[in-house]
Amino acid sequence: MTTRLALILILLIAGFFVLDHYVLGLNADVFLGKKALDLINYLAFWR
């Protein structure tokens, strides 16, 4: 992955979260945070 492609992906992801916060109101950050915690708990179980 080139640096240019990485920067474009970061800007797209950050842009989505900004758009979600100000316009869409989907609370995608909360949803993804909860799913990340579920994944961590699932992986901790298998440790």
N, CA, C and O atoms as a Tripos MOL2 file, in Angstrom:
@<TRIPOS>MOLECULE
protein
  188   187    47     0     0
PROTEIN
NO_CHARGES

@<TRIPOS>ATOM
      1 N           0.8520   -1.1650    0.0000 N.3       1 MET1
      2 CA          0.0000    0.0000    0.0000 C.3       1 MET1
      3 C           0.9050    1.2380    0.0000 C.2       1 MET1
      4 O           1.8290    1.3510    0.8050 O.2       1 MET1
      5 N           0.6280    2.1170   -0.8800 N.am      2 THR2
      6 CA          1.4220    3.3340   -0.9700 C.3       2 THR2
      7 C           0.9390    4.3590    0.0530 C.2       2 THR2
      8 O          -0.1660    4.2620    0.5870 O.2       2 THR2
      9 N           1.7830    5.3240    0.3050 N.am      3 THR3
     10 CA          1.4310    6.3760    1.2610 C.3       3 THR3
     11 C           0.2300    7.1690    0.7730 C.2       3 THR3
     12 O          -0.6310    7.5610    1.5610 O.2       3 THR3
     13 N           0.1780    7.4000   -0.5120 N.am      4 ARG4
     14 CA         -0.9500    8.1700   -1.0760 C.3       4 ARG4
     15 C          -2.2720    7.4370   -0.8710 C.2       4 ARG4
     16 O          -3.2770    8.0420   -0.4960 O.2       4 ARG4
     17 N          -2.2620    6.1420   -1.1190 N.am      5 LEU5
     18 CA         -3.4770    5.3510   -0.9400 C.3       5 LEU5
     19 C          -3.8910    5.3020    0.5330 C.2       5 LEU5
     20 O          -5.0790    5.3780    0.8500 O.2       5 LEU5
     21 N          -2.9180    5.1770    1.4250 N.am      6 ALA6
     22 CA         -3.2230    5.1570    2.8590 C.3       6 ALA6
     23 C          -3.8460    6.4820    3.2940 C.2       6 ALA6
     24 O          -4.8100    6.4910    4.0590 O.2       6 ALA6
     25 N          -3.3100    7.5830    2.8190 N.am      7 LEU7
     26 CA         -3.8710    8.8880    3.1760 C.3       7 LEU7
     27 C          -5.2850    9.0610    2.6370 C.2       7 LEU7
     28 O          -6.1450    9.6230    3.3150 O.2       7 LEU7
     29 N          -5.5250    8.5840    1.4290 N.am      8 ILE8
     30 CA         -6.8690    8.6670    0.8560 C.3       8 ILE8
     31 C          -7.8550    7.8500    1.6850 C.2       8 ILE8
     32 O          -8.9660    8.3080    1.9540 O.2       8 ILE8
     33 N          -7.4580    6.6430    2.0930 N.am      9 LEU9
     34 CA         -8.3430    5.8150    2.9150 C.3       9 LEU9
     35 C          -8.6220    6.4560    4.2690 C.2       9 LEU9
     36 O          -9.7570    6.4360    4.7460 O.2       9 LEU9
     37 N          -7.5920    7.0230    4.8870 N.am     10 ILE10
     38 CA         -7.7840    7.7010    6.1790 C.3      10 ILE10
     39 C          -8.7440    8.8700    6.0240 C.2      10 ILE10
     40 O          -9.6290    9.0590    6.8590 O.2      10 ILE10
     41 N          -8.5790    9.6590    4.9610 N.am     11 LEU11
     42 CA         -9.4690   10.8010    4.7410 C.3      11 LEU11
     43 C         -10.9080   10.3610    4.4720 C.2      11 LEU11
     44 O         -11.8510   11.0090    4.9250 O.2      11 LEU11
     45 N         -11.0770    9.2660    3.7400 N.am     12 LEU12
     46 CA        -12.4270    8.7600    3.4870 C.3      12 LEU12
     47 C         -13.0950    8.2710    4.7690 C.2      12 LEU12
     48 O         -14.2680    8.5560    5.0090 O.2      12 LEU12
     49 N         -12.3600    7.5490    5.5780 N.am     13 ILE13
     50 CA        -12.9240    7.0420    6.8230 C.3      13 ILE13
     51 C         -13.2410    8.1930    7.7730 C.2      13 ILE13
     52 O         -14.3180    8.2320    8.3690 O.2      13 ILE13
     53 N         -12.3110    9.1250    7.9130 N.am     14 ALA14
     54 CA        -12.5520   10.2850    8.7790 C.3      14 ALA14
     55 C         -13.7140   11.1130    8.2450 C.2      14 ALA14
     56 O         -14.5270   11.6120    9.0230 O.2      14 ALA14
     57 N         -13.8000   11.2650    6.9300 N.am     15 GLY15
     58 CA        -14.9050   12.0030    6.3190 C.3      15 GLY15
     59 C         -16.2460   11.3510    6.5960 C.2      15 GLY15
     60 O         -17.2450   12.0360    6.8170 O.2      15 GLY15
     61 N         -16.2670   10.0300    6.5830 N.am     16 PHE16
     62 CA        -17.5080    9.3300    6.8890 C.3      16 PHE16
     63 C         -17.9510    9.6140    8.3200 C.2      16 PHE16
     64 O         -19.1310    9.8620    8.5690 O.2      16 PHE16
     65 N         -17.0020    9.5780    9.2640 N.am     17 PHE17
     66 CA        -17.3670    9.8280   10.6570 C.3      17 PHE17
     67 C         -17.8050   11.2670   10.8740 C.2      17 PHE17
     68 O         -18.7050   11.5180   11.6750 O.2      17 PHE17
     69 N         -17.1970   12.2080   10.1880 N.am     18 VAL18
     70 CA        -17.6170   13.6070   10.2910 C.3      18 VAL18
     71 C         -19.0160   13.7750    9.6920 C.2      18 VAL18
     72 O         -19.8750   14.4260   10.2860 O.2      18 VAL18
     73 N         -19.2350   13.1930    8.5280 N.am     19 LEU19
     74 CA        -20.5520   13.2470    7.8950 C.3      19 LEU19
     75 C         -21.6060   12.5960    8.7840 C.2      19 LEU19
     76 O         -22.7150   13.1120    8.9180 O.2      19 LEU19
     77 N         -21.2640   11.4770    9.3820 N.am     20 ASP20
     78 CA        -22.1960   10.7920   10.2700 C.3      20 ASP20
     79 C         -22.5360   11.6570   11.4740 C.2      20 ASP20
     80 O         -23.6940   11.7280   11.8860 O.2      20 ASP20
     81 N         -21.5430   12.3060   12.0310 N.am     21 HIS21
     82 CA        -21.7780   13.1170   13.2250 C.3      21 HIS21
     83 C         -22.6470   14.3350   12.9320 C.2      21 HIS21
     84 O         -23.5660   14.6350   13.6950 O.2      21 HIS21
     85 N         -22.3720   15.0310   11.8500 N.am     22 TYR22
     86 CA        -23.0650   16.2950   11.5770 C.3      22 TYR22
     87 C         -24.3340   16.1600   10.7300 C.2      22 TYR22
     88 O         -25.2290   17.0000   10.8320 O.2      22 TYR22
     89 N         -24.4270   15.1310    9.9070 N.am     23 VAL23
     90 CA        -25.5510   15.0550    8.9730 C.3      23 VAL23
     91 C         -26.4180   13.8170    9.1910 C.2      23 VAL23
     92 O         -27.6310   13.9300    9.3640 O.2      23 VAL23
     93 N         -25.8080   12.6550    9.1820 N.am     24 LEU24
     94 CA        -26.5870   11.4210    9.1440 C.3      24 LEU24
     95 C         -27.1850   11.0280   10.4910 C.2      24 LEU24
     96 O         -28.3360   10.5960   10.5550 O.2      24 LEU24
     97 N         -26.4230   11.1730   11.5500 N.am     25 GLY25
     98 CA        -26.9170   10.8120   12.8770 C.3      25 GLY25
     99 C         -27.0830    9.3210   13.0810 C.2      25 GLY25
    100 O         -27.9740    8.8970   13.8150 O.2      25 GLY25
    101 N         -26.2470    8.5200   12.4490 N.am     26 LEU26
    102 CA        -26.3480    7.0680   12.5740 C.3      26 LEU26
    103 C         -25.6500    6.5230   13.8090 C.2      26 LEU26
    104 O         -25.8420    5.3630   14.1730 O.2      26 LEU26
    105 N         -24.8340    7.3600   14.4600 N.am     27 ASN27
    106 CA        -24.0280    6.9250   15.6050 C.3      27 ASN27
    107 C         -23.1510    5.7310   15.2440 C.2      27 ASN27
    108 O         -23.0830    4.7550   15.9910 O.2      27 ASN27
    109 N         -22.4910    5.8120   14.1140 N.am     28 ALA28
    110 CA        -21.6340    4.7350   13.6530 C.3      28 ALA28
    111 C         -20.4590    4.5160   14.5880 C.2      28 ALA28
    112 O         -20.0010    3.3840   14.7400 O.2      28 ALA28
    113 N         -19.9610    5.5700   15.2170 N.am     29 ASP29
    114 CA        -18.8370    5.4210   16.1280 C.3      29 ASP29
    115 C         -19.2220    4.6010   17.3550 C.2      29 ASP29
    116 O         -18.4350    3.7790   17.8240 O.2      29 ASP29
    117 N         -20.4180    4.8180   17.8730 N.am     30 VAL30
    118 CA        -20.8900    4.0480   19.0220 C.3      30 VAL30
    119 C         -21.1030    2.5920   18.6210 C.2      30 VAL30
    120 O         -20.7240    1.6820   19.3580 O.2      30 VAL30
    121 N         -21.7020    2.3720   17.4710 N.am     31 PHE31
    122 CA        -21.9460    1.0170   16.9870 C.3      31 PHE31
    123 C         -20.6350    0.2660   16.8060 C.2      31 PHE31
    124 O         -20.5030   -0.8720   17.2560 O.2      31 PHE31
    125 N         -19.6670    0.8940   16.1490 N.am     32 LEU32
    126 CA        -18.3840    0.2320   15.9220 C.3      32 LEU32
    127 C         -17.6200    0.0210   17.2210 C.2      32 LEU32
    128 O         -16.9180   -0.9790   17.3690 O.2      32 LEU32
    129 N         -17.7480    0.9400   18.1560 N.am     33 GLY33
    130 CA        -17.1110    0.7670   19.4570 C.3      33 GLY33
    131 C         -17.6740   -0.4270   20.2150 C.2      33 GLY33
    132 O         -16.9270   -1.2010   20.8140 O.2      33 GLY33
    133 N         -18.9910   -0.5700   20.1880 N.am     34 LYS34
    134 CA        -19.6240   -1.7140   20.8510 C.3      34 LYS34
    135 C         -19.2220   -3.0200   20.1960 C.2      34 LYS34
    136 O         -18.9720   -4.0080   20.8870 O.2      34 LYS34
    137 N         -19.1570   -3.0400   18.8700 N.am     35 LYS35
    138 CA        -18.7570   -4.2540   18.1680 C.3      35 LYS35
    139 C         -17.2920   -4.5980   18.4440 C.2      35 LYS35
    140 O         -16.9340   -5.7720   18.5370 O.2      35 LYS35
    141 N         -16.4460   -3.5710   18.5740 N.am     36 ALA36
    142 CA        -15.0340   -3.8150   18.8940 C.3      36 ALA36
    143 C         -14.9100   -4.4130   20.2970 C.2      36 ALA36
    144 O         -14.1110   -5.3250   20.5090 O.2      36 ALA36
    145 N         -15.6890   -3.9110   21.2500 N.am     37 LEU37
    146 CA        -15.6690   -4.4800   22.5970 C.3      37 LEU37
    147 C         -16.1810   -5.9130   22.6120 C.2      37 LEU37
    148 O         -15.6450   -6.7540   23.3340 O.2      37 LEU37
    149 N         -17.2040   -6.1960   21.8290 N.am     38 ASP38
    150 CA        -17.6890   -7.5750   21.7150 C.3      38 ASP38
    151 C         -16.6110   -8.4880   21.1560 C.2      38 ASP38
    152 O         -16.4410   -9.6130   21.6270 O.2      38 ASP38
    153 N         -15.8860   -8.0120   20.1610 N.am     39 LEU39
    154 CA        -14.8050   -8.8130   19.5710 C.3      39 LEU39
    155 C         -13.6940   -9.0520   20.5840 C.2      39 LEU39
    156 O         -13.1630  -10.1600   20.6680 O.2      39 LEU39
    157 N         -13.3350   -8.0270   21.3540 N.am     40 ILE40
    158 CA        -12.2970   -8.1830   22.3730 C.3      40 ILE40
    159 C         -12.7330   -9.1930   23.4310 C.2      40 ILE40
    160 O         -11.9400  -10.0380   23.8430 O.2      40 ILE40
    161 N         -13.9690   -9.1120   23.8650 N.am     41 ASN41
    162 CA        -14.4780  -10.0670   24.8570 C.3      41 ASN41
    163 C         -14.5100  -11.4790   24.2900 C.2      41 ASN41
    164 O         -14.2080  -12.4350   25.0050 O.2      41 ASN41
    165 N         -14.8640  -11.6250   23.0400 N.am     42 TYR42
    166 CA        -14.9000  -12.9370   22.4000 C.3      42 TYR42
    167 C         -13.4860  -13.5200   22.3080 C.2      42 TYR42
    168 O         -13.2710  -14.6990   22.5900 O.2      42 TYR42
    169 N         -12.5370  -12.6850   21.9150 N.am     43 LEU43
    170 CA        -11.1560  -13.1710   21.8050 C.3      43 LEU43
    171 C         -10.5650  -13.4670   23.1790 C.2      43 LEU43
    172 O          -9.7590  -14.3890   23.3050 O.2      43 LEU43
    173 N         -10.9410  -12.7150   24.2100 N.am     44 ALA44
    174 CA        -10.4410  -12.9580   25.5570 C.3      44 ALA44
    175 C         -10.9720  -14.2930   26.0840 C.2      44 ALA44
    176 O         -10.2990  -14.9630   26.8670 O.2      44 ALA44
    177 N         -12.1600  -14.6740   25.6630 N.am     45 PHE45
    178 CA        -12.7210  -15.9520   26.0860 C.3      45 PHE45
    179 C         -11.8730  -17.1060   25.5780 C.2      45 PHE45
    180 O         -11.6900  -18.0940   26.2900 O.2      45 PHE45
    181 N         -11.3540  -17.0010   24.3690 N.am     46 TRP46
    182 CA        -10.5890  -18.0830   23.7630 C.3      46 TRP46
    183 C          -9.1270  -18.1030   24.1920 C.2      46 TRP46
    184 O          -8.3700  -18.9790   23.7760 O.2      46 TRP46
    185 N          -8.7330  -17.1600   25.0080 N.am     47 ARG47
    186 CA         -7.3420  -17.1110   25.4450 C.3      47 ARG47
    187 C          -7.0050  -18.2140   26.3620 C.2      47 ARG47
    188 O          -5.8660  -18.3110   26.8190 O.2      47 ARG47
@<TRIPOS>BOND
     1     1     2 1
     2     2     3 1
     3     3     4 2
     4     3     5 am
     5     5     6 1
     6     6     7 1
     7     7     8 2
     8     7     9 am
     9     9    10 1
    10    10    11 1
    11    11    12 2
    12    11    13 am
    13    13    14 1
    14    14    15 1
    15    15    16 2
    16    15    17 am
    17    17    18 1
    18    18    19 1
    19    19    20 2
    20    19    21 am
    21    21    22 1
    22    22    23 1
    23    23    24 2
    24    23    25 am
    25    25    26 1
    26    26    27 1
    27    27    28 2
    28    27    29 am
    29    29    30 1
    30    30    31 1
    31    31    32 2
    32    31    33 am
    33    33    34 1
    34    34    35 1
    35    35    36 2
    36    35    37 am
    37    37    38 1
    38    38    39 1
    39    39    40 2
    40    39    41 am
    41    41    42 1
    42    42    43 1
    43    43    44 2
    44    43    45 am
    45    45    46 1
    46    46    47 1
    47    47    48 2
    48    47    49 am
    49    49    50 1
    50    50    51 1
    51    51    52 2
    52    51    53 am
    53    53    54 1
    54    54    55 1
    55    55    56 2
    56    55    57 am
    57    57    58 1
    58    58    59 1
    59    59    60 2
    60    59    61 am
    61    61    62 1
    62    62    63 1
    63    63    64 2
    64    63    65 am
    65    65    66 1
    66    66    67 1
    67    67    68 2
    68    67    69 am
    69    69    70 1
    70    70    71 1
    71    71    72 2
    72    71    73 am
    73    73    74 1
    74    74    75 1
    75    75    76 2
    76    75    77 am
    77    77    78 1
    78    78    79 1
    79    79    80 2
    80    79    81 am
    81    81    82 1
    82    82    83 1
    83    83    84 2
    84    83    85 am
    85    85    86 1
    86    86    87 1
    87    87    88 2
    88    87    89 am
    89    89    90 1
    90    90    91 1
    91    91    92 2
    92    91    93 am
    93    93    94 1
    94    94    95 1
    95    95    96 2
    96    95    97 am
    97    97    98 1
    98    98    99 1
    99    99   100 2
   100    99   101 am
   101   101   102 1
   102   102   103 1
   103   103   104 2
   104   103   105 am
   105   105   106 1
   106   106   107 1
   107   107   108 2
   108   107   109 am
   109   109   110 1
   110   110   111 1
   111   111   112 2
   112   111   113 am
   113   113   114 1
   114   114   115 1
   115   115   116 2
   116   115   117 am
   117   117   118 1
   118   118   119 1
   119   119   120 2
   120   119   121 am
   121   121   122 1
   122   122   123 1
   123   123   124 2
   124   123   125 am
   125   125   126 1
   126   126   127 1
   127   127   128 2
   128   127   129 am
   129   129   130 1
   130   130   131 1
   131   131   132 2
   132   131   133 am
   133   133   134 1
   134   134   135 1
   135   135   136 2
   136   135   137 am
   137   137   138 1
   138   138   139 1
   139   139   140 2
   140   139   141 am
   141   141   142 1
   142   142   143 1
   143   143   144 2
   144   143   145 am
   145   145   146 1
   146   146   147 1
   147   147   148 2
   148   147   149 am
   149   149   150 1
   150   150   151 1
   151   151   152 2
   152   151   153 am
   153   153   154 1
   154   154   155 1
   155   155   156 2
   156   155   157 am
   157   157   158 1
   158   158   159 1
   159   159   160 2
   160   159   161 am
   161   161   162 1
   162   162   163 1
   163   163   164 2
   164   163   165 am
   165   165   166 1
   166   166   167 1
   167   167   168 2
   168   167   169 am
   169   169   170 1
   170   170   171 1
   171   171   172 2
   172   171   173 am
   173   173   174 1
   174   174   175 1
   175   175   176 2
   176   175   177 am
   177   177   178 1
   178   178   179 1
   179   179   180 2
   180   179   181 am
   181   181   182 1
   182   182   183 1
   183   183   184 2
   184   183   185 am
   185   185   186 1
   186   186   187 1
   187   187   188 2
@<TRIPOS>SUBSTRUCTURE
     1 MET1         2 RESIDUE 1 A MET
     2 THR2         6 RESIDUE 1 A THR
     3 THR3        10 RESIDUE 1 A THR
     4 ARG4        14 RESIDUE 1 A ARG
     5 LEU5        18 RESIDUE 1 A LEU
     6 ALA6        22 RESIDUE 1 A ALA
     7 LEU7        26 RESIDUE 1 A LEU
     8 ILE8        30 RESIDUE 1 A ILE
     9 LEU9        34 RESIDUE 1 A LEU
    10 ILE10       38 RESIDUE 1 A ILE
    11 LEU11       42 RESIDUE 1 A LEU
    12 LEU12       46 RESIDUE 1 A LEU
    13 ILE13       50 RESIDUE 1 A ILE
    14 ALA14       54 RESIDUE 1 A ALA
    15 GLY15       58 RESIDUE 1 A GLY
    16 PHE16       62 RESIDUE 1 A PHE
    17 PHE17       66 RESIDUE 1 A PHE
    18 VAL18       70 RESIDUE 1 A VAL
    19 LEU19       74 RESIDUE 1 A LEU
    20 ASP20       78 RESIDUE 1 A ASP
    21 HIS21       82 RESIDUE 1 A HIS
    22 TYR22       86 RESIDUE 1 A TYR
    23 VAL23       90 RESIDUE 1 A VAL
    24 LEU24       94 RESIDUE 1 A LEU
    25 GLY25       98 RESIDUE 1 A GLY
    26 LEU26      102 RESIDUE 1 A LEU
    27 ASN27      106 RESIDUE 1 A ASN
    28 ALA28      110 RESIDUE 1 A ALA
    29 ASP29      114 RESIDUE 1 A ASP
    30 VAL30      118 RESIDUE 1 A VAL
    31 PHE31      122 RESIDUE 1 A PHE
    32 LEU32      126 RESIDUE 1 A LEU
    33 GLY33      130 RESIDUE 1 A GLY
    34 LYS34      134 RESIDUE 1 A LYS
    35 LYS35      138 RESIDUE 1 A LYS
    36 ALA36      142 RESIDUE 1 A ALA
    37 LEU37      146 RESIDUE 1 A LEU
    38 ASP38      150 RESIDUE 1 A ASP
    39 LEU39      154 RESIDUE 1 A LEU
    40 ILE40      158 RESIDUE 1 A ILE
    41 ASN41      162 RESIDUE 1 A ASN
    42 TYR42      166 RESIDUE 1 A TYR
    43 LEU43      170 RESIDUE 1 A LEU
    44 ALA44      174 RESIDUE 1 A ALA
    45 PHE45      178 RESIDUE 1 A PHE
    46 TRP46      182 RESIDUE 1 A TRP
    47 ARG47      186 RESIDUE 1 A ARG
